[in-house]
């Protein structure tokens, strides 16, 4: 099974992709096209002429659980621009489609990071930039795509058999506790 995602960004045309494994000099060739690339069109004919660039991935070492290897080791990237917009087609192998859901089940996702500015001509850290070298990150998640395509999924959709005894904002508590506003209650109650 392959996962595919199109990300369109209004941005500069000279793009260098940095991965945590590839050298900072690796670049992707961005094809110029006359088509509208601001909307996701995975089957557009211009993708046939765009060259694949393979990005090697590594398991994230920043937070638990720090896996020794990643389930997805390669992502194939293609890019096109029309002078105003740039669009990326990202392809990777995936054993199953994961759209999140219950607590602890993660959604498929992918992100592209762009340096906002270079510090002394050097790219920022691939780990979300650094002081003085910020980055822009464009993040796609299958769970967000599901909400966009089929409507927002609330707790009742995710846990249809759950029952609730009481919510913390429900009881009246004596003392110096602020009373919950209707907005706060609405955020907490998603039923």
Secondary structure, 3 states (H helix, E strand, C coil): CEEEEEEEECCCCCCCCCCCCCCCCCCCCEEECCCCCCCCCCCCHHHHCCCCEEEECCCCCCCCCCCCCCCCCEEEEEEEECCCCEEEEEEEECCCCCECCCCCCCECEEEEEEECCCECCECCCCCCCECCECEEEEEEEHHHHHHHHHCCCCHHHHCCCCCCCCCCCCCCCCCCCCCCCHHHHHHHCCC
